[in-house]
Each structure stands twice: as structure tokens, then as C-alpha cells.
Amino acid sequence: MNHQSTPRPRSAALALILGAMMIMLAGCDVSYVARAAWEEGRLLWNRKPISRVLAREDLPADERAKLETVLAVRDFAAGRLGLNVGDAYETVTRVDQGAIVWIVMAAPRESLTPYTWWFPIVGNVPYRGYFHEASARAEAAAMEARGFDTYVRPAIAFSSLGFFNDPLLSNLLQLDRVELAGVIIHELFHRTFFLASDVMFDESAATWVGTRGAIDFFSATDGADSASAGAARGVYESDMKFAAFLLQEQARLLALYGSGLPHEEILKRRVKLFAEIGSDYAKLKPKLSGLERFDLDQQTLNNAVLLDYLIYFHDLPNFAAIERAHHGDMSATIRAIIDAAGSEPGDPFHAIWQAARQPRIAGEKNPQRLTAP
């Protein structure tokens, strides 16, 4: 099993087990449903308008700046990005702990196909959430006993996908303003568009929109040459480097798992391969932004750990290619991403690939796809 002590704001950005769908998620598990509904109700009941909090004269300057940033991001996302903002993030809810839920992920030891749980509304989801860390670790132990790789991680943010007007959770105020803006835009993309049973697309698209949108936000509000805009560009560039790294390592693992070698030989060889992946990451890490350094060097690698990252950083270059085709117009780019995914819900990444390539392949035959199969 793998442990993670510090919540990562990006890889935990969508906890689908929260929100309006919680009332139906657990099927006949009445106790889980009741606890889920209670947790969601508690977060909503304890909301306070951010404007009221900002009126406090004793509010710390750092907290004030971040709350003002959230309100400014809301306005920017609605007016400049075309996202469905509604009344989300106009309020804040105080929470005691860093993690609001613990996520369990699992995968076979010879495959990068995640184990999924099926829930109404959201479909197949490659994780399940628990409200106590001990419960999540017990589930992971049970999955390990069944022969799966597992990973347990905290989630510090969530989206109810527009069912409710989500509050800002106070634990997010621990983030840097640049990280905070990216998370809010990420969550607002989920509120705008959600493709059932394809969490990898939902999260990867939201990751790209969040980081790229943050650049435009800080360029518009603080100035293109400001430290915050520069930091946002650093996060974006780090995401793109990390996505390329993951694509390379994914291809190596897929080659091993599809080799037809005996089970024991695959398990033996993957130990060496995971060690090489760790070494590759150690070379990459110094090249990443100080705000966007990932945790691969703090975990024992397995398929579930890598899938957690692959879900959030898949095919990012193709989203960027669509943005270039729209000459940096993020509102038009977001519409194009949503339209493409909606046109081919069974394989949205293929649709994104086509949308990314079409403006540049007039007369070109057999363009090469930018992602691993």
C-alpha cells in the first residue's frame, strides 16, 4: 500500500463521491449514503458569504488576498473563459482538517487499466472515497489481498458538478494564490462540462484548462510580466513536461504488460522498470516549477500510483494544440474542447486529437497521434 501525508491540490481536485450525486452513489449501502448526505449537508449549511468575511477588519492580509483572488477568478472565469460559474465559490466553509475525504485507487499488477466502481449519474469511477483514513486503508488492504496494486490519497477539494453552489473550503486557503486560482478554474470546468464514465478525460481537460486559464487570469489582473503570471506559466510548463514524462513511462509499462511473458517474469521486470521511472523523475524534478513538484519520489511506485497521475495529465499537448489553433483565445478553446468531447463521448481523446490536428494537416496523410494507444 502507498501512503501520502500531504494533500496535493491538483491531483485531488475532483472528488466525485461528494456533491448532489452522493445521495445515490452507494446503491444499497444505506449507511454510506446517510454519511455522504450528512457530510455534504454540513459543508453547505456552514457556508458564509466571502463578502461578509472580507468585511472583517481583523482578517489576516494573506487570507484577504486569497479570498479576493477567488472572487476575481470567478468573474474572470465567467466573463473571459465562458465557464458556468453560477453562484459557486461566492461562499466559504471552514473545515478542520486538510483532507475532506480519502480516495482509494486500485489496478491489476499487470495492467494500467484501473479498477472501477460504478455509481449512478457519474458512471464508472476509478476510485472510491471514504470519510476516515482508516476506512480507506482497510479497503486498500482488502484490494491488495485480492491481488491489486493500491493507492490511498487525500482529496482537499471537490465539485458537485453544478448540482449545488459549491463553497470554497478553507483548507484551500493554504495554497499559493497561483495554485488556488488554478484549482478554482479546474473545478469550474467540471461545473461546466462532465463526461460520465470518463474520469481521465474530465480530469485531464480540467487540469489543462485550470493551469492555462490561470496564466490568462494573472496576466489580465496583475500584468503579463508580474511574478504571479510568471509563476502561473511555470506551473503550466511543468504540467506539460510532467505529461510528456508520463507518456514515455506509460509506453514502457504497456510494452512490458503486453509482452506475453509469464506472470512472474512480468512482476520481476516491472520492479526494475519502476526503479528506472523513479530515476527518470529524479532527473526531471529540478526542471519543474517550485509550485508544481510532484510526489513520485515520495512513494513506492505501482500501477495505481501512476494511474492517479495519468488520470490528471493525459494528452495535454493536444489541448494545447487546440489552443494554438484558436490563437490563444481560451474561451473559444474551451468551447472547442467541449464540442469535440461531446461529438465522440465514447472516445473523447480521439476527438480532441482530431480537433488538434485538423487545422494543421491540410494535404497531410496519416498524421501521427500525439498520445500512446
N, C-alpha and C positions, 0 to 999 in steps of 0.2 A: 504494500500500500504506500501511497505517497502523501506527504503532509506539506502544507503550505501555511506559514504563520502570518503573512501579511497580505491582506486583500489587494488584488490587482484591479485598479479601476477600469481597465479596458477589457480584460478577458472575463470579467464578471458583470458585464454591463447589462445583460438581459436575463432576468430570472423569470422565465415564463410560468413558473409554478405560483407566481403571485399575480394579483390583479383580479379582474372580474371573473375570469375563467376558473379561478380557484374553487368556486362553488361546485364545479363539475369535474375537476381534474381527476380525482382519485376513484372514480367509479363507485363501487360499493363500499369503499373504505370510509365509513361514516366519521370515524374519529379524526382522520386526516382532513376530511372536508371541513369539519367543525373547527379544527385548529387553524386551517388555512383561512376560513372566513373570518375568524376572530382576529388573526394577525393583520389581514388586510383592513378590516374594520377599525382596528386600533390605529393604524397608520393614517387612515383617512379622518378619524374622529379627532386626532390630536394635531391636525393641520392649523397653522397660524399664517395669516397673510404676511408675505415678506415685507410689504409696505409698512405694516404695523411694527414688525421687528426693526426695520430701519429707522423708525421714529424714536427708538430708544437712544437717549443721549449717552448711556454708558456702554453702548455696543462697541466691542473692540474694533479697531480700524481694519484689521485684516479680514475679520468676518464681514464687516460692512462692505469692503471692496468686493468680496466674493459674491455676496448676495446681490449687489448692484450689477455684477457681471452676469449673474443668472438672468436677471430681468432684461438686461441688454441683449443677451443671447436669444432670449425668447422673441424679442422684437425683430432681431436680425433674421432669425430662422423663418419667421412668418413673412416678413417683407422682402427679404433678399434671396432666401433659399426656397421659398414656396412650400415649406413644411406645414403639416397640420398641427398647430400649436394649441389651439383652443385655450383652455384655462390651466393647462398643465404648467407646473413649476412657478405658479404665482404664490404658492404657499410653501411652508417648510414644516417638517415634522421632526421633532427631537427624538433621536434613538440613542440608546445607551451604549450599544456595542458596535464594533466595526462591521461585522457581518450580520445581515438580516436573515440570511438563510445559508445552508451548506449544501453544495451541489455534489452529487456522486456521478461519476462517469465511468464507463466500462467498455472494454473492447476485447475481442479474442486475441490470443497471444500470437497468432499467425495471420493477422489481418488488420488493416487500418479502417475497417468498417465498424462504426460504433454500435454498441448495444443501444437499443432504443426502447423507450416506454411510450405507449400510446395514450393520448389524452383527448377528450372532446375539444373541439374548436381548433387547437393548435396542432393536432395530429401526432406524428411520431417525433419524439424529442429525445436527443442523445444524452439526457441527464435527468435526474430526479432530485428534488430539493427536500431538505429536512430542516426543521427549526432548531434542532440541537445537534451540535457537532458529534456527540456520542452516537446518536441515531444514524447519522450519515456514515460514520466509521463502521458501525455494525453492519450496515447494508453493504459497504465496500468489502468487508471481511467475508460476508456470505457470497458475494460475487467472485472474490478471489478463490474461495473454496470450490466454486463451480468451474474454475479454470480460466477466469478472465483477468486481464490487466485492469487495474482500477486507479482512480484519482479522485481525491476529495479536495474541494476548494471552496472558499467563502465567496459569497456574492454580496456586494455592498450597494447595488443599485438594481432597479427593475423598471419595466414598463408594463402597464396594464393594457397596452395596445389600443388606447383610446376609449376603453370602457369607463375609466374614471379619469378625473383630472389629477394626475399624479402629483404628489408633493415632492419637493426637494428633501431628501433625507439628510439630516445634519452631519452624518459621517462623511458625506461628500465634501464638506467644507474643509476637510483635512487636505484636500488636493490642492495643487498649484492651480492658479487661475486658468492656465492654458489647458491643463488636464481636465479641469471642471467644465470648461466650455466644450471641449470635445465630447465628454460624456453626455452633456445635455443635448447636443446636436445628434449624437448617436441615438439616444432614447427617443428624440422627436422623430427621427426617421422611422423607428419601429412604430410609432404612433401613426405615421403617415402611410406606411406600407408594410404588410406582413404576409408572407407566403407560407401557408400551412405545410407542415411536414418537411420543410427545408431550412432548418436552423442554420446550416452552413451558409446558405445564400443570405438569409436575413442578417446574420451577424457580420459576415464579410462586407456586405454592402453598407451596413450601418457603421462599421469600423472605418471604411474609406470615406464615407460622407462626413463622419464626425471629425476626423483628423483634417481632411481637406477643407471642410467648412470652417474649422477653427482658424485656419490661415486667413481666409477672407474676412472673418469677423474681426480679428485683431488688426488686420491691415486697414479695415474701414474705421475702426474705433480708436485705435492707438497710433496708427500710421504704419505704412509698409516697412519702414526702417526701424520700427520700435523693437525693444527687446522681446516683448510678448509675441509679436508677429514672427520674429526670428526663431523663438522657441517653438512656436507652432509649426514652422517649416521644418525644424529639426525633428519634431515628433513624426511628421508626415514622412520625411525622408527615411527615418528609422523604421517606420512601418513597412515601407517599400523594400528596404534592404532585408528586413526580417522575413517578409513574404517570399522573397527570392530564395533566401536560405531554406525556408521550409519546403519550397517546391523541389529544391535539389535533394534534400534529405528524404522527402516523401518518395521520390522516384527510386532512390536506393533501396528503401524498405520494400516498396512494391515489387521491385525486381527480385528481392530475396523471397518474399512471401509467395510470389508466382513461379518460383523456380522449379517446383515439383520435387524438391529434396525431401527426405524423410523428416518427420516432425522433430525428432531430437536434434537433427543436424541444423534445422532452421533455428531452433531455440538457441543452439550453441553459437551459431554465426551472428545472430542478432545481438548477443551480448557485446561482441566486438564492434558491431555496427553502431550500437548505441554509444559506446565509448568514443567512436570516431565522430559521431554527431556532437557529443559534448565538447570534443576538441575543436571542431569547426565553429561551434558557438563561442568558445573562448576567444577565438581569433576575431570573430565578428563584434563581440561585445564592446570593445574600446571604440568602435566606429559608430556606436549608437548614441543618440541624444541622452543627456543626463536625465531627462524626464521619461524616456522610453527605453529602459533597460529591462529585459525580460528575465525570467526566473529559471531558465533551463539548467543553469549551473547550480541551483539550489535544490534540485530534485533528482531522484533516481529515475532515469528515463524509461518509459514503456509506451505502448501504443496509446493508452488512454491519455497520458500526459501530452503526447504530441498531437493527438486529435483535438484536445482542448485548444491548442494554438491554431491548428489547421482550420477549425471551425470559424475562427475570427480573422484569419489572414489569408484566405484563399482567393486567388485570381485578382488580386488588387491591381496589377498592371493593366488589365482590361478595363476596369473602371476608370483608370487614369487616361487610357486611350480615348474613351468616350468623352471625357472632359476636354481633351485636346481637340477633338473633332468639333466641339462646341465652343472653341476659342476661350476657354476658361469661364464660361457662363455656368455657374453652379446650379442655378435654378433650372436651366434647360438640361443640364447634365442629369440632375436628379429625376426630372420627368422622363428622360430617355432611358434611364436605368429601370424605372418602374414600368414603363411601357414595354421594354424588352422582356423583363421578367414575366409580366402578365401575359405576353404573347406566347410564351412557351413555359408554362408552370411546371411541366414535367422535367425540364432540363434548363433552368434559368441561366446557368453559366454558359451554356451553348448559345443562348440568345444574346447574352452580354458579349460573348466572343464575336458573334456575327455583327452586332451593333458597333463594336470597337474596330472591326476590320473593314467594314463596308465603305467608309469614306476614303479609305486609302488603297483599295485593291482594284481599282478600275483596270480591267485588262489582265490582272494577275491571276494565274491559275493555281489551284490547290494551295491556298495560304496556309501557313503553319499555325496551329492553335498555340496560344501562349501559355497553356497550362498542361500539367500532366494528365493523362487519361484517367 
